[in-house]
Amino acid sequence: MRKIAFLLMAFAIPFSTYAASIKAEVNGMVCAFCAKGIEKKLKALPQSQAVFVDLKKHIVVLELKPSQEVPLDEFKAIIKDAGYDVSSAEITDKSAAEIKAEITR
């Protein structure tokens, strides 16, 4: 019985280190300079794996490194400090590339 429990734990650990993303709708982005400013701030975070900004749809995605996290309140504060408003934000298990593919279809 102990061997089974050990094996289950050993195989479960790698799967718990997935990367998450924060996807947000951001108001106030009107130009490429706005988008680049947000992208630069988010890429500077040590937890940042990738960043995607869609200016047309007002979407910002921060993909986190495996086992890293950024609280939603902190994420919203970074966007607000840059001069923009977050109208909605959610944590998702999709990568920035996956979200970009969905949006640009």
Protein Blocks (a to p, Z undefined) as FASTA:
>chain_A
ZZmmmmmmmmmmmmmmcccddddddehiabfklmmmmmmmmmmpmklmbdcddfklopac
ddddehiacdfklmmmmmmmnopacfbdcddfbdfklmmmmmmZZ
